[in-house]
Amino acid sequence: MRVRIRLEAITGKSTERVALLNSGAESPEPSIVLSTEIAEELKLNELKAETTYSEEATTYVEVKLYKKAIKVHYWIMEKS
């Protein structure tokens, strides 16, 4: 399901995007995955992050975890 979301970072920056919910990924706690470009737009790179790695197909990808750094507001998009 696609929804419109507003991301508000603790840095004071915000952005609105269209997102896909329940893409099949699982995690022990709620999480949102952002592209590097969106993270930079929200100035998350100025915050302390935990670095980990995720297995994607046949390679490992570095992942930055910013805990409690974003509030997400969403609304369901009407089908056209």
N, C-alpha and C positions, 0 to 999 in steps of 0.2 A: 504494500500500500504506500502510495506517495503522499507526503504531507508537506506543508510549508512550515518551516521552522525559523525562529529567531534565536540566535545564539548570543548570549551576553556573557562576556568574559570578565573576570575579576580585575582585569587591566583597564576596564572602562570602555573597551571597544565592543562593537556588536555588528552583526550581519544577518541578513535574511537569505535563506536558501530553500530549495526543494530537496527533500530527503526521502530515502527509501527505508521503510520500517521493516523489521523482522526479515533481514536478508539471509537468515539461516545461521549466522554466526552465534556462538555461545560464549558467555563470559561469566565468571563467578559473581560479578556485580554489574549493574547497569553501566553502559559505556557508549560513547559516540566516537566514531573514527572520522578524523578530519584529514584532508589533504594538507601537504606542507604549505601550500599557498593560503589556505583559509587560516591555518594556525598562525602564519606570519601576519595576516591581516588583523587577527585578533590580538597580536603582540604576545602570544603565548611563549615565544622564544625568549622573552624577558623573564620568565618564571623558572623556578627550579623544577626540573623534571626527573622522573625515574626512567632510566633507559632499560629496555628489554628487547627481546627479539621474537619475531613471529615467523612461523614457517608458512611460506606462500608457494604452493606447487612444489618445485624442487630447489628452492632457495630460501635463505633466511633474510628477513627485512628488519632493520633497526626501527624500533617503535619508541616514541616518547610518551610517557604517561603523566598527565597533568591532573592530579586528583583534586576534585571539588573546585575546578577552575572555571567552569561554565554552567550557566543556567540555560535550560532549553525551554522555550515556549513554542507550542505547535498548534496548528489547526488543520483539519482535514480539507483537502482540496475537492471541490465539486467536480464530478465528471462532466466533460463537455460533450 
